[in-house]
Amino acid sequence: MHKDWPKTTEELTALMQTFGKGHPEVAKGFSQLSTAAEKDGAVSAKHKELMALAIGVAIRCEGCIAFHAKAAAEAGASRDEVLETVGVCLYMGGGPSFVYGSQALEAFDAFVSPE
């Protein structure tokens, strides 16, 4: 495995909690925004997590990839759905998306049980 994605989410969560203690209003606002944006609506929470994962790939944010790969797995996304999501990233973003998209797939695999 290229990266320990579960450990990445744990470490980033701790860092973000430290930030939240120092600036609780901003952290609370971000948390509320996140909760509101992620819930089921006209678009399912699962598909929103796949979109967020794609955006993480597009902006080359490993932390975003880690958190949204985990959330996509928890929302019931399949490996095939992640593969197709990464395929769209490659189409839209070229080579850099290939690198980060491959990491997104590895991150997703780290949060699901082997089949």
N, CA, C and O atoms as CSV, one atom per row, in Angstrom:
chain,resi,resn,atom,element,x,y,z
A,1,MET,N,N,0.849,-1.179,0.000
A,1,MET,CA,C,0.000,0.000,0.000
A,1,MET,C,C,0.891,1.238,0.000
A,1,MET,O,O,1.861,1.322,0.753
A,2,HIS,N,N,0.552,2.172,-0.837
A,2,HIS,CA,C,1.289,3.426,-0.965
A,2,HIS,C,C,1.199,4.258,0.312
A,2,HIS,O,O,2.195,4.832,0.752
A,3,LYS,N,N,0.032,4.322,0.896
A,3,LYS,CA,C,-0.208,5.196,2.039
A,3,LYS,C,C,-1.166,4.495,2.995
A,3,LYS,O,O,-2.024,3.723,2.565
A,4,ASP,N,N,-1.023,4.758,4.272
A,4,ASP,CA,C,-1.949,4.222,5.273
A,4,ASP,C,C,-3.106,5.208,5.409
A,4,ASP,O,O,-3.067,6.116,6.240
A,5,TRP,N,N,-4.131,5.019,4.586
A,5,TRP,CA,C,-5.247,5.954,4.518
A,5,TRP,C,C,-6.050,6.032,5.816
A,5,TRP,O,O,-6.411,7.137,6.221
A,6,PRO,N,N,-6.349,4.918,6.490
A,6,PRO,CA,C,-7.043,5.043,7.780
A,6,PRO,C,C,-6.234,5.875,8.781
A,6,PRO,O,O,-6.796,6.693,9.510
A,7,LYS,N,N,-4.925,5.665,8.812
A,7,LYS,CA,C,-4.083,6.455,9.715
A,7,LYS,C,C,-4.112,7.929,9.319
A,7,LYS,O,O,-4.116,8.806,10.182
A,8,THR,N,N,-4.130,8.199,8.027
A,8,THR,CA,C,-4.206,9.584,7.557
A,8,THR,C,C,-5.453,10.266,8.093
A,8,THR,O,O,-5.386,11.399,8.570
A,9,THR,N,N,-6.604,9.578,8.017
A,9,THR,CA,C,-7.836,10.197,8.525
A,9,THR,C,C,-7.757,10.419,10.030
A,9,THR,O,O,-8.234,11.438,10.530
A,10,GLU,N,N,-7.161,9.480,10.754
A,10,GLU,CA,C,-7.021,9.645,12.207
A,10,GLU,C,C,-6.135,10.843,12.539
A,10,GLU,O,O,-6.478,11.657,13.397
A,11,GLU,N,N,-5.006,10.947,11.865
A,11,GLU,CA,C,-4.071,12.045,12.143
A,11,GLU,C,C,-4.674,13.393,11.775
A,11,GLU,O,O,-4.542,14.361,12.524
A,12,LEU,N,N,-5.334,13.460,10.626
A,12,LEU,CA,C,-5.942,14.721,10.216
A,12,LEU,C,C,-7.105,15.101,11.128
A,12,LEU,O,O,-7.305,16.279,11.421
A,13,THR,N,N,-7.870,14.110,11.575
A,13,THR,CA,C,-8.959,14.396,12.507
A,13,THR,C,C,-8.408,15.018,13.778
A,13,THR,O,O,-8.969,15.989,14.285
A,14,ALA,N,N,-7.321,14.473,14.295
A,14,ALA,CA,C,-6.707,15.031,15.505
A,14,ALA,C,C,-6.229,16.457,15.259
A,14,ALA,O,O,-6.431,17.331,16.102
A,15,LEU,N,N,-5.603,16.699,14.121
A,15,LEU,CA,C,-5.144,18.053,13.804
A,15,LEU,C,C,-6.314,19.028,13.684
A,15,LEU,O,O,-6.243,20.163,14.156
A,16,MET,N,N,-7.382,18.571,13.052
A,16,MET,CA,C,-8.541,19.433,12.882
A,16,MET,C,C,-9.233,19.702,14.223
A,16,MET,O,O,-9.771,20.788,14.440
A,17,GLN,N,N,-9.218,18.715,15.115
A,17,GLN,CA,C,-9.778,18.933,16.452
A,17,GLN,C,C,-8.951,19.958,17.225
A,17,GLN,O,O,-9.500,20.781,17.956
A,18,THR,N,N,-7.642,19.903,17.060
A,18,THR,CA,C,-6.777,20.896,17.699
A,18,THR,C,C,-7.105,22.288,17.172
A,18,THR,O,O,-7.216,23.239,17.945
A,19,PHE,N,N,-7.259,22.405,15.859
A,19,PHE,CA,C,-7.650,23.681,15.288
A,19,PHE,C,C,-8.988,24.133,15.862
A,19,PHE,O,O,-9.160,25.297,16.224
A,20,GLY,N,N,-9.943,23.187,15.942
A,20,GLY,CA,C,-11.284,23.494,16.441
A,20,GLY,C,C,-11.287,24.024,17.860
A,20,GLY,O,O,-12.115,24.864,18.213
A,21,LYS,N,N,-10.371,23.540,18.671
A,21,LYS,CA,C,-10.267,24.051,20.043
A,21,LYS,C,C,-9.775,25.496,20.048
A,21,LYS,O,O,-10.152,26.286,20.914
A,22,GLY,N,N,-8.942,25.829,19.087
A,22,GLY,CA,C,-8.405,27.180,19.005
A,22,GLY,C,C,-9.344,28.165,18.327
A,22,GLY,O,O,-9.305,29.363,18.608
A,23,HIS,N,N,-10.182,27.662,17.439
A,23,HIS,CA,C,-11.101,28.531,16.695
A,23,HIS,C,C,-12.444,27.805,16.539
A,23,HIS,O,O,-12.823,27.421,15.432
A,24,PRO,N,N,-13.152,27.623,17.649
A,24,PRO,CA,C,-14.356,26.782,17.640
A,24,PRO,C,C,-15.479,27.274,16.731
A,24,PRO,O,O,-16.225,26.460,16.187
A,25,GLU,N,N,-15.611,28.581,16.557
A,25,GLU,CA,C,-16.705,29.085,15.720
A,25,GLU,C,C,-16.541,28.644,14.264
A,25,GLU,O,O,-17.507,28.244,13.614
A,26,VAL,N,N,-15.316,28.722,13.769
A,26,VAL,CA,C,-15.057,28.327,12.388
A,26,VAL,C,C,-15.230,26.818,12.227
A,26,VAL,O,O,-15.843,26.359,11.264
A,27,ALA,N,N,-14.688,26.051,13.171
A,27,ALA,CA,C,-14.805,24.593,13.100
A,27,ALA,C,C,-16.265,24.162,13.160
A,27,ALA,O,O,-16.679,23.265,12.426
A,28,LYS,N,N,-17.040,24.792,14.024
A,28,LYS,CA,C,-18.465,24.461,14.136
A,28,LYS,C,C,-19.192,24.806,12.835
A,28,LYS,O,O,-20.034,24.040,12.367
A,29,GLY,N,N,-18.866,25.949,12.261
A,29,GLY,CA,C,-19.493,26.342,11.000
A,29,GLY,C,C,-19.169,25.372,9.874
A,29,GLY,O,O,-20.043,25.018,9.083
A,30,PHE,N,N,-17.917,24.943,9.804
A,30,PHE,CA,C,-17.525,23.972,8.777
A,30,PHE,C,C,-18.264,22.658,8.983
A,30,PHE,O,O,-18.739,22.047,8.026
A,31,SER,N,N,-18.359,22.228,10.237
A,31,SER,CA,C,-19.049,20.977,10.556
A,31,SER,C,C,-20.525,21.051,10.155
A,31,SER,O,O,-21.070,20.093,9.607
A,32,GLN,N,N,-21.163,22.177,10.425
A,32,GLN,CA,C,-22.572,22.342,10.054
A,32,GLN,C,C,-22.737,22.335,8.535
A,32,GLN,O,O,-23.672,21.730,8.011
A,33,LEU,N,N,-21.833,23.006,7.834
A,33,LEU,CA,C,-21.867,23.023,6.375
A,33,LEU,C,C,-21.702,21.614,5.819
A,33,LEU,O,O,-22.428,21.204,4.913
A,34,SER,N,N,-20.748,20.885,6.366
A,34,SER,CA,C,-20.484,19.522,5.940
A,34,SER,C,C,-21.716,18.639,6.131
A,34,SER,O,O,-22.109,17.906,5.223
A,35,THR,N,N,-22.311,18.713,7.297
A,35,THR,CA,C,-23.488,17.899,7.612
A,35,THR,C,C,-24.637,18.224,6.666
A,35,THR,O,O,-25.303,17.321,6.159
A,36,ALA,N,N,-24.867,19.501,6.429
A,36,ALA,CA,C,-25.967,19.906,5.553
A,36,ALA,C,C,-25.719,19.477,4.110
A,36,ALA,O,O,-26.646,19.041,3.427
A,37,ALA,N,N,-24.490,19.593,3.644
A,37,ALA,CA,C,-24.177,19.265,2.255
A,37,ALA,C,C,-24.198,17.769,1.983
A,37,ALA,O,O,-24.490,17.353,0.862
A,38,GLU,N,N,-23.894,16.957,2.984
A,38,GLU,CA,C,-23.733,15.523,2.779
A,38,GLU,C,C,-25.017,14.711,2.881
A,38,GLU,O,O,-25.050,13.568,2.425
A,39,LYS,N,N,-26.074,15.266,3.466
A,39,LYS,CA,C,-27.245,14.425,3.701
A,39,LYS,C,C,-28.028,14.150,2.426
A,39,LYS,O,O,-27.946,14.887,1.443
A,40,ASP,N,N,-28.798,13.052,2.480
A,40,ASP,CA,C,-29.621,12.660,1.343
A,40,ASP,C,C,-30.584,13.773,0.975
A,40,ASP,O,O,-31.136,14.450,1.842
A,41,GLY,N,N,-30.774,13.947,-0.305
A,41,GLY,CA,C,-31.740,14.897,-0.846
A,41,GLY,C,C,-32.066,14.430,-2.248
A,41,GLY,O,O,-32.247,13.235,-2.482
A,42,ALA,N,N,-32.143,15.355,-3.175
A,42,ALA,CA,C,-32.364,14.973,-4.574
A,42,ALA,C,C,-31.215,14.098,-5.073
A,42,ALA,O,O,-31.397,13.261,-5.957
A,43,VAL,N,N,-30.025,14.304,-4.491
A,43,VAL,CA,C,-28.853,13.474,-4.778
A,43,VAL,C,C,-28.533,12.705,-3.497
A,43,VAL,O,O,-28.505,13.284,-2.411
A,44,SER,N,N,-28.296,11.423,-3.624
A,44,SER,CA,C,-28.036,10.591,-2.449
A,44,SER,C,C,-26.710,10.965,-1.785
A,44,SER,O,O,-25.803,11.498,-2.425
A,45,ALA,N,N,-26.623,10.674,-0.499
A,45,ALA,CA,C,-25.384,10.917,0.249
A,45,ALA,C,C,-24.221,10.157,-0.395
A,45,ALA,O,O,-23.105,10.671,-0.465
A,46,LYS,N,N,-24.483,8.936,-0.862
A,46,LYS,CA,C,-23.426,8.149,-1.512
A,46,LYS,C,C,-22.889,8.881,-2.738
A,46,LYS,O,O,-21.676,8.984,-2.919
A,47,HIS,N,N,-23.778,9.382,-3.570
A,47,HIS,CA,C,-23.327,10.070,-4.783
A,47,HIS,C,C,-22.646,11.395,-4.457
A,47,HIS,O,O,-21.742,11.821,-5.176
A,48,LYS,N,N,-23.066,12.035,-3.397
A,48,LYS,CA,C,-22.388,13.255,-2.967
A,48,LYS,C,C,-20.965,12.947,-2.511
A,48,LYS,O,O,-20.048,13.728,-2.768
A,49,GLU,N,N,-20.775,11.817,-1.840
A,49,GLU,CA,C,-19.419,11.435,-1.422
A,49,GLU,C,C,-18.547,11.081,-2.616
A,49,GLU,O,O,-17.352,11.378,-2.623
A,50,LEU,N,N,-19.134,10.451,-3.623
A,50,LEU,CA,C,-18.372,10.171,-4.843
A,50,LEU,C,C,-17.980,11.480,-5.539
A,50,LEU,O,O,-16.874,11.596,-6.067
A,51,MET,N,N,-18.880,12.456,-5.540
A,51,MET,CA,C,-18.541,13.762,-6.110
A,51,MET,C,C,-17.428,14.427,-5.301
A,51,MET,O,O,-16.491,14.990,-5.867
A,52,ALA,N,N,-17.538,14.357,-3.989
A,52,ALA,CA,C,-16.510,14.955,-3.135
A,52,ALA,C,C,-15.164,14.266,-3.350
A,52,ALA,O,O,-14.121,14.920,-3.363
A,53,LEU,N,N,-15.191,12.956,-3.518
A,53,LEU,CA,C,-13.961,12.222,-3.807
A,53,LEU,C,C,-13.364,12.703,-5.128
A,53,LEU,O,O,-12.154,12.905,-5.233
A,54,ALA,N,N,-14.209,12.882,-6.124
A,54,ALA,CA,C,-13.734,13.366,-7.426
A,54,ALA,C,C,-13.128,14.761,-7.303
A,54,ALA,O,O,-12.109,15.054,-7.929
A,55,ILE,N,N,-13.738,15.605,-6.514
A,55,ILE,CA,C,-13.197,16.953,-6.324
A,55,ILE,C,C,-11.864,16.873,-5.588
A,55,ILE,O,O,-10.936,17.617,-5.906
A,56,GLY,N,N,-11.761,15.984,-4.614
A,56,GLY,CA,C,-10.485,15.783,-3.919
A,56,GLY,C,C,-9.382,15.379,-4.882
A,56,GLY,O,O,-8.246,15.838,-4.764
A,57,VAL,N,N,-9.719,14.519,-5.833
A,57,VAL,CA,C,-8.748,14.123,-6.856
A,57,VAL,C,C,-8.399,15.339,-7.712
A,57,VAL,O,O,-7.227,15.606,-7.975
A,58,ALA,N,N,-9.419,16.069,-8.143
A,58,ALA,CA,C,-9.201,17.197,-9.050
A,58,ALA,C,C,-8.335,18.292,-8.429
A,58,ALA,O,O,-7.522,18.911,-9.116
A,59,ILE,N,N,-8.511,18.528,-7.131
A,59,ILE,CA,C,-7.717,19.587,-6.498
A,59,ILE,C,C,-6.453,19.042,-5.834
A,59,ILE,O,O,-5.686,19.787,-5.224
A,60,ARG,N,N,-6.251,17.729,-5.963
A,60,ARG,CA,C,-5.035,17.068,-5.475
A,60,ARG,C,C,-4.858,17.209,-3.972
A,60,ARG,O,O,-3.796,17.590,-3.479
A,61,CYS,N,N,-5.938,16.888,-3.258
A,61,CYS,CA,C,-5.946,16.998,-1.794
A,61,CYS,C,C,-5.997,15.597,-1.194
A,61,CYS,O,O,-7.049,14.957,-1.187
A,62,GLU,N,N,-4.859,15.123,-0.689
A,62,GLU,CA,C,-4.810,13.768,-0.126
A,62,GLU,C,C,-5.723,13.620,1.084
A,62,GLU,O,O,-6.332,12.567,1.268
A,63,GLY,N,N,-5.828,14.650,1.907
A,63,GLY,CA,C,-6.737,14.585,3.052
A,63,GLY,C,C,-8.182,14.447,2.608
A,63,GLY,O,O,-8.943,13.669,3.185
A,64,CYS,N,N,-8.562,15.203,1.581
A,64,CYS,CA,C,-9.921,15.104,1.037
A,64,CYS,C,C,-10.165,13.701,0.487
A,64,CYS,O,O,-11.231,13.120,0.693
A,65,ILE,N,N,-9.171,13.166,-0.212
A,65,ILE,CA,C,-9.284,11.810,-0.750
A,65,ILE,C,C,-9.506,10.825,0.393
A,65,ILE,O,O,-10.381,9.963,0.306
A,66,ALA,N,N,-8.732,10.943,1.448
A,66,ALA,CA,C,-8.853,10.016,2.579
A,66,ALA,C,C,-10.246,10.091,3.198
A,66,ALA,O,O,-10.916,9.071,3.358
A,67,PHE,N,N,-10.676,11.299,3.544
A,67,PHE,CA,C,-11.974,11.450,4.217
A,67,PHE,C,C,-13.130,11.014,3.332
A,67,PHE,O,O,-14.055,10.355,3.807
A,68,HIS,N,N,-13.094,11.370,2.051
A,68,HIS,CA,C,-14.234,11.058,1.191
A,68,HIS,C,C,-14.200,9.632,0.664
A,68,HIS,O,O,-15.250,9.088,0.322
A,69,ALA,N,N,-13.031,9.010,0.588
A,69,ALA,CA,C,-12.983,7.573,0.290
A,69,ALA,C,C,-13.617,6.799,1.438
A,69,ALA,O,O,-14.391,5.867,1.221
A,70,LYS,N,N,-13.282,7.193,2.652
A,70,LYS,CA,C,-13.872,6.555,3.834
A,70,LYS,C,C,-15.388,6.761,3.854
A,70,LYS,O,O,-16.149,5.817,4.068
A,71,ALA,N,N,-15.815,7.998,3.630
A,71,ALA,CA,C,-17.248,8.293,3.660
A,71,ALA,C,C,-17.993,7.585,2.530
A,71,ALA,O,O,-19.125,7.140,2.718
A,72,ALA,N,N,-17.370,7.480,1.364
A,72,ALA,CA,C,-18.001,6.758,0.253
A,72,ALA,C,C,-18.170,5.281,0.606
A,72,ALA,O,O,-19.211,4.686,0.326
A,73,ALA,N,N,-17.151,4.699,1.217
A,73,ALA,CA,C,-17.245,3.298,1.648
A,73,ALA,C,C,-18.367,3.136,2.670
A,73,ALA,O,O,-19.163,2.201,2.586
A,74,GLU,N,N,-18.424,4.048,3.628
A,74,GLU,CA,C,-19.456,3.981,4.668
A,74,GLU,C,C,-20.854,4.210,4.100
A,74,GLU,O,O,-21.834,3.703,4.646
A,75,ALA,N,N,-20.954,4.967,3.012
A,75,ALA,CA,C,-22.245,5.237,2.386
A,75,ALA,C,C,-22.680,4.116,1.450
A,75,ALA,O,O,-23.759,4.177,0.859
A,76,GLY,N,N,-21.838,3.093,1.315
A,76,GLY,CA,C,-22.211,1.935,0.509
A,76,GLY,C,C,-21.750,1.971,-0.936
A,76,GLY,O,O,-22.226,1.181,-1.752
A,77,ALA,N,N,-20.840,2.867,-1.270
A,77,ALA,CA,C,-20.327,2.895,-2.636
A,77,ALA,C,C,-19.580,1.597,-2.938
A,77,ALA,O,O,-18.956,1.001,-2.060
A,78,SER,N,N,-19.657,1.187,-4.165
A,78,SER,CA,C,-18.935,-0.014,-4.582
A,78,SER,C,C,-17.591,0.384,-5.182
A,78,SER,O,O,-17.370,1.540,-5.542
A,79,ARG,N,N,-16.713,-0.585,-5.279
A,79,ARG,CA,C,-15.414,-0.349,-5.909
A,79,ARG,C,C,-15.612,0.061,-7.367
A,79,ARG,O,O,-14.894,0.925,-7.870
A,80,ASP,N,N,-16.582,-0.553,-8.049
A,80,ASP,CA,C,-16.847,-0.189,-9.435
A,80,ASP,C,C,-17.304,1.263,-9.555
A,80,ASP,O,O,-16.936,1.947,-10.510
A,81,GLU,N,N,-18.101,1.739,-8.597
A,81,GLU,CA,C,-18.526,3.145,-8.620
A,81,GLU,C,C,-17.326,4.075,-8.432
A,81,GLU,O,O,-17.234,5.119,-9.077
A,82,VAL,N,N,-16.414,3.687,-7.548
A,82,VAL,CA,C,-15.212,4.502,-7.351
A,82,VAL,C,C,-14.354,4.466,-8.614
A,82,VAL,O,O,-13.818,5.496,-9.023
A,83,LEU,N,N,-14.218,3.302,-9.232
A,83,LEU,CA,C,-13.452,3.208,-10.484
A,83,LEU,C,C,-14.029,4.127,-11.556
A,83,LEU,O,O,-13.282,4.825,-12.242
A,84,GLU,N,N,-15.354,4.134,-11.704
A,84,GLU,CA,C,-15.963,4.996,-12.714
A,84,GLU,C,C,-15.826,6.468,-12.349
A,84,GLU,O,O,-15.646,7.309,-13.230
A,85,THR,N,N,-15.909,6.789,-11.067
A,85,THR,CA,C,-15.699,8.157,-10.611
A,85,THR,C,C,-14.288,8.611,-10.972
A,85,THR,O,O,-14.097,9.712,-11.488
A,86,VAL,N,N,-13.303,7.760,-10.698
A,86,VAL,CA,C,-11.917,8.085,-11.036
A,86,VAL,C,C,-11.756,8.187,-12.557
A,86,VAL,O,O,-10.975,9.004,-13.044
A,87,GLY,N,N,-12.483,7.369,-13.295
A,87,GLY,CA,C,-12.442,7.455,-14.753
A,87,GLY,C,C,-12.879,8.825,-15.248
A,87,GLY,O,O,-12.274,9.368,-16.172
A,88,VAL,N,N,-13.916,9.389,-14.652
A,88,VAL,CA,C,-14.357,10.735,-15.025
A,88,VAL,C,C,-13.292,11.755,-14.633
A,88,VAL,O,O,-13.059,12.723,-15.358
A,89,CYS,N,N,-12.649,11.540,-13.493
A,89,CYS,CA,C,-11.553,12.431,-13.072
A,89,CYS,C,C,-10.432,12.426,-14.107
A,89,CYS,O,O,-9.884,13.475,-14.444
A,90,LEU,N,N,-10.094,11.240,-14.606
A,90,LEU,CA,C,-9.038,11.127,-15.615
A,90,LEU,C,C,-9.429,11.864,-16.892
A,90,LEU,O,O,-8.627,12.583,-17.487
A,91,TYR,N,N,-10.654,11.670,-17.288
A,91,TYR,CA,C,-11.160,12.336,-18.489
A,91,TYR,C,C,-11.059,13.856,-18.333
A,91,TYR,O,O,-10.646,14.550,-19.263
A,92,MET,N,N,-11.429,14.363,-17.178
A,92,MET,CA,C,-11.469,15.810,-16.969
A,92,MET,C,C,-10.118,16.395,-16.569
A,92,MET,O,O,-9.847,17.566,-16.838
A,93,GLY,N,N,-9.267,15.591,-15.926
A,93,GLY,CA,C,-8.041,16.148,-15.362
A,93,GLY,C,C,-6.741,15.606,-15.900
A,93,GLY,O,O,-5.680,16.083,-15.498
A,94,GLY,N,N,-6.767,14.629,-16.793
A,94,GLY,CA,C,-5.545,14.111,-17.393
A,94,GLY,C,C,-4.626,13.406,-16.412
A,94,GLY,O,O,-5.077,12.774,-15.457
A,95,GLY,N,N,-3.323,13.527,-16.666
A,95,GLY,CA,C,-2.295,12.812,-15.907
A,95,GLY,C,C,-2.344,13.019,-14.410
A,95,GLY,O,O,-2.303,12.038,-13.668
A,96,PRO,N,N,-2.433,14.282,-13.917
A,96,PRO,CA,C,-2.489,14.458,-12.466
A,96,PRO,C,C,-3.676,13.722,-11.833
A,96,PRO,O,O,-3.566,13.195,-10.726
A,97,SER,N,N,-4.793,13.690,-12.534
A,97,SER,CA,C,-5.942,12.967,-11.999
A,97,SER,C,C,-5.708,11.463,-12.005
A,97,SER,O,O,-6.264,10.751,-11.170
A,98,PHE,N,N,-4.896,10.972,-12.929
A,98,PHE,CA,C,-4.556,9.546,-12.944
A,98,PHE,C,C,-3.799,9.186,-11.667
A,98,PHE,O,O,-4.086,8.169,-11.036
A,99,VAL,N,N,-2.837,10.019,-11.290
A,99,VAL,CA,C,-2.044,9.772,-10.080
A,99,VAL,C,C,-2.931,9.852,-8.834
A,99,VAL,O,O,-2.948,8.926,-8.022
A,100,TYR,N,N,-3.660,10.947,-8.685
A,100,TYR,CA,C,-4.489,11.114,-7.491
A,100,TYR,C,C,-5.698,10.196,-7.513
A,100,TYR,O,O,-6.164,9.763,-6.459
A,101,GLY,N,N,-6.213,9.890,-8.704
A,101,GLY,CA,C,-7.320,8.943,-8.804
A,101,GLY,C,C,-6.904,7.548,-8.380
A,101,GLY,O,O,-7.678,6.838,-7.737
A,102,SER,N,N,-5.691,7.148,-8.730
A,102,SER,CA,C,-5.173,5.846,-8.289
A,102,SER,C,C,-5.059,5.822,-6.773
A,102,SER,O,O,-5.338,4.803,-6.140
A,103,GLN,N,N,-4.647,6.949,-6.189
A,103,GLN,CA,C,-4.586,7.031,-4.726
A,103,GLN,C,C,-5.986,6.972,-4.125
A,103,GLN,O,O,-6.178,6.368,-3.069
A,104,ALA,N,N,-6.967,7.592,-4.782
A,104,ALA,CA,C,-8.339,7.556,-4.277
A,104,ALA,C,C,-8.864,6.121,-4.248
A,104,ALA,O,O,-9.542,5.726,-3.300
A,105,LEU,N,N,-8.553,5.347,-5.282
A,105,LEU,CA,C,-8.978,3.949,-5.311
A,105,LEU,C,C,-8.302,3.164,-4.194
A,105,LEU,O,O,-8.950,2.368,-3.513
A,106,GLU,N,N,-7.000,3.384,-4.002
A,106,GLU,CA,C,-6.293,2.711,-2.913
A,106,GLU,C,C,-6.890,3.101,-1.561
A,106,GLU,O,O,-7.046,2.251,-0.684
A,107,ALA,N,N,-7.224,4.387,-1.386
A,107,ALA,CA,C,-7.816,4.852,-0.138
A,107,ALA,C,C,-9.152,4.176,0.101
A,107,ALA,O,O,-9.425,3.722,1.212
A,108,PHE,N,N,-9.996,4.102,-0.934
A,108,PHE,CA,C,-11.288,3.440,-0.811
A,108,PHE,C,C,-11.089,1.989,-0.402
A,108,PHE,O,O,-11.756,1.503,0.512
A,109,ASP,N,N,-10.173,1.294,-1.074
A,109,ASP,CA,C,-9.907,-0.111,-0.754
A,109,ASP,C,C,-9.471,-0.293,0.694
A,109,ASP,O,O,-9.743,-1.333,1.295
A,110,ALA,N,N,-8.800,0.704,1.261
A,110,ALA,CA,C,-8.330,0.602,2.651
A,110,ALA,C,C,-9.481,0.668,3.650
A,110,ALA,O,O,-9.307,0.298,4.811
A,111,PHE,N,N,-10.656,1.134,3.218
A,111,PHE,CA,C,-11.777,1.281,4.132
A,111,PHE,C,C,-12.872,0.237,3.927
A,111,PHE,O,O,-13.891,0.285,4.616
A,112,VAL,N,N,-12.697,-0.683,3.021
A,112,VAL,CA,C,-13.683,-1.752,2.817
A,112,VAL,C,C,-13.026,-3.099,3.037
A,112,VAL,O,O,-11.811,-3.243,2.895
A,113,SER,N,N,-13.826,-4.067,3.380
A,113,SER,CA,C,-13.302,-5.423,3.581
A,113,SER,C,C,-12.982,-6.039,2.243
A,113,SER,O,O,-13.671,-5.789,1.254
A,114,PRO,N,N,-11.931,-6.851,2.208
A,114,PRO,CA,C,-11.651,-7.582,0.962
A,114,PRO,C,C,-12.829,-8.480,0.603
A,114,PRO,O,O,-13.455,-9.083,1.475
A,115,GLU,N,N,-13.120,-8.560,-0.690
A,115,GLU,CA,C,-14.263,-9.386,-1.125
A,115,GLU,C,C,-13.876,-10.819,-1.286
A,115,GLU,O,O,-14.713,-11.648,-1.645
